[in-house]
């Protein structure tokens, strides 16, 4: 199991056991106690090192291109979401945003008529809102910071907070 998936898995148990929706107040090197249910119904206590986040919410308002430049200059890239575990983890981060949406590394190419991640990952996992917007020039993907955290097709000149991936 990849480290990120394990973190999300443990995070849901953290919330269920301790009733807190976030572990953000804990220092990255502190140790957390998790109760994990095994496949066969047995329980065990496991002491694990809380992993350092590989994403960061930037609470500055920028258009999509400036956000991409900021992420590549200071971190790694705008975030890529390839599965539901990634989606859930990012949803927790964006709750702290000061804008209604946050930019992701998702962009539309009108010439070739498809959406792509700036990280070159294939857009296989999708969480689009059913808002009826057409794909058009200068469109990028943004995630709602409240509600169902659906993805919206937005003109990339809009200014939002954004999520960078770190390496």
Secondary structure, DSSP 8 states (H G I E B T S, - for coil): --HHHHHHHHHHHHHHHH--S--TTS-TT-EEEEEEE-TTS-EEEEEEE----SEEEEEEEE-HHHHHHHHHHHSSEE----SHHHHHHHHHHHTT-SSSEEEEEEEEETTTTEEEETT-----S--B--------TTEEEEEESSTT--EEEEETTS-EEEEEE--
